[in-house]
Amino acid sequence: MTNDDLLTGERRARMAAERLLAQKEAELNEANRMLSRHARSLSEDLVETREEVVEVREDLERKTVEVDIAKRRLWSSIETVEDGFAVFDAESRLVIANPAYYAPFDGLECIRPGAHYEEIVEAALSEGIVDIGERTVPEWRDWMLERWATDAPEPRQIRLWNGAYLRLVDRRAPGGDTVSMAMDVTQAIRRQDALRAARARAEAASRAKSAFLANMSHEIRTPMNGVVGMADLMAEHDLDEEMASYVDTIRSSGRALLTIINDVLDYSKIEAAKLELHLEPFDLEQTILDVIALVMPSIREKGLKIMLDVDMFLPTRYEGDPVRVRQILTNLIGNAVKFTAKGHILVRVIGMPDGGDARQRVHVTVEDTGIGIPRDMQDHVFGEFNQVEDERNRSFEGTGLGLAITRQLVSLMHGEVWVESEEGIGSCFGFALSLPVVAEASLPDAPDWLDRALLVMPDDLNRSILAKRLIALGMEVAEADNVEAGQGLSPGMDVIFVDQKLIRADMAEMCAKAPAPIITVADPLAGDHACNEERILHKPHSRPALMAQLAALPEPKLPGFRSIRSVVEENLFTGDTAEDEADLPEGNLFGLSDPKTHLPLTPEAPSAPRKMRVLVAEDNKTNRFVFSKLVKACDIDLIFAANGFEAVDEFENGQPDLIFMDISMPGLDGKEATRKIREIETERGLIRTRIVALTAHAMTGDGDDIMGRGLDAHLTKPFPKDAILAEIAANCPADALPALPDKDQAQAAS
């Protein structure tokens, strides 16, 4: 190898080394630059981290200060609370408590943080801090510790030695701690005691008020029984016009006073919220008819007409308080009669299902043609002691409580009451009740052959109501205003309804020419004869009465009805005789039946008949005298007892058929006397004697109390003559002479 070659090789090697060195230097420089950038980044991160640390430290310090402030405030609040506050750990040791918790222990050294709950209970017992009442010390200790040991201790009230009361309320915390509160309820307990004492005084005052009202009712009714009773007896005698007016004044004034007494008693009960409803099945339509019968004397005296329109297909038996429903109806119908001088009164009853067939929404309205009520006074009349005072009705008597009581009673039954009136035209009072329907005996069906009916009646609401009911039964109805028009329409009729007044006017002619059985439509309480005494429909008629009359009509043997003459002739030609007297339309308008052919068979008289024995226990001499005069027409053996002891003795001497028992008597009252009589009946195996209470008490609940003492019924004084005669007639035994004359017997039966 030459030198040139060597030089060339060395030069190349040096150049390669230089290139490598330059490369390494470049790499080193790049590494330095990267390191410098990383150092700067780290420096920046460090600065940021340092700033964050400072911020966190400042935030921590701020939070620590806030927590300290919150703790101080919380504890300050706990310390200022008058109720005791404490925290126990999971081992039931005291962690912390406020001064109110420590206060009952009065600085006992053992009551401090770390003390066990059982030690606190022991200290309270040993130091006499608690009043354990009737419990022994062990019983009270166990009573408290058993409560503490439960997972959820129930609040408990304890009494301290000084009469203060603490209510202990403990709650378990999630970490096992227990937060305990001892709240001072002394003032609340004292308020409760004061309220109980006040309530007891109020109840005592209410009882005293009720007793006062009951006693006043008794004291007023007892002499009023003598006044009204004697006035009724005087009215039965022949008096001249002046004396009759005196007696009528006494009777009306006495009854007005009794009405006032009843209103005040009822209102006082409602005001005290002590009037209770006594639910039982009752017949609404019959209740309305009973009320109408009650006011019928006033209606007849004033010459008014009263009509009853009950939806033909509306149920009539419901469950409710019949006494209070009757009272509502009496108030509304009585007001209608009182404020109506001429015209009519219409009682209308409609209804519809209320949430199904089991209940009915019943609407009852009482319409009259009286003086009416101005529009601005219609709400006023439902207020207590309120009346519409003007020159027309200022002469009407009353307390102004009737409608107020009606509204309260309807509200008590969850119903509503209203009035619509036009001054000078009349008024319509109504009420609506939702009542449960009670299953009722089905009415008899009208005969299938009854297709056509003729109404010979004046054109009034009575005829319209009757026609509507017959049409609802599927009958074709013709109407005539008088006898002459009726005779022209009568051929082909299946039944004829004739107003009793028209029969009285022309009985002979009508009874000789009628082609069908006649049902007489008679005025209430009318005693005049009809073409057939068994076919009388009294106004206002009820659905059962109408259906009973239709069902009892004799079925014709040939199409259409014939007169008695044709039936008799048929029998003569065929040799047949009627199997049933009812098959002959005797007493219809075509011919009066011969009374000799329809005489009832006289039963064989019993041997040695006796008089009915009636015992009356009554301590008041005047009442005994009044009672004896009320029943003077009765053929009875009347025995009086002046007190309960005499009543029991008379019962033992001979069992009476009926007993009238006064409730308030000295010595042995009527309730206790009845109890002794029932015991005698049980011991001797005697038949139960009907005992009817005679009471001057009229407070709500008296009747229930009386019926619960073994009595069978009760009558309120003044003595109701009709009710007394009805009791005598209904309980006269078969082996005794008739107790009542025929006239009184019929009156009592009605």
Secondary structure, 3 states (H helix, E strand, C coil): CCHHHHHHHHHHHHHHHHHHHHHHHHHHHHHHHHHHHHHHHHHHHHHHHHHHHHHHHHHHHHHHHHHHHHHHHHHHHHHHCCCEEEEECCCCEEEEECHHHHHHHCCCCCCCCCCEHHHHHHHHHHCCCEECCCCCHHHHHHHHHHHHHCCCCCCEEEEECCCCEEEEEEEECCCCCEEEEEEECHHHHHHHHHHHHHHHHHHHHHHHHHHHHHHHHHHHHHHHHHHHHHHHHHHCCCCCHHHHHHHHHHHHHHHHHHHHHHHHHHHHHHHCCCCCCCCEEEEHHHHHHHHHHHHHHHHHHHCCEEEEEECCCCCCEEEECHHHHHHHHHHHHHHHHHCCCCCEEEEEEEEEECCCCCEEEEEEEEEECCCCCCHHHCCHHHCCCCCCCCCCCCCCCCCCCHHHHHHHHHHHCCCEEEEEEECCCEEEEEEEEEEEECCCCCCCCCCCCCCEEEEECCCCHHHHHHHHHHHHCCCEEEEECCHHHHHHHCCCCCEEEEEHHHHHHCHHHHHCCCCCCEEEEECCCCCCCCCCCCCEEECCCCHHHHHHHHHCCCCCCCCCCCCHHHHHHHHHHHCCCCCCHHHCCCCCCCCCCCHHHHCCCCCCCCCCCECEEEEEECCCHHHHHHHHHHCCCCCEEEEEECCHHHHHHHHHHCCCCEEEEECCCCCCCHHHHHHHHHHHHHHHCCCCCEEEEEECCCCCCHHHHHHCCCCCEEEECCCCHHHHHHHHHHCCCCCECCCCCHHHHHHHHC
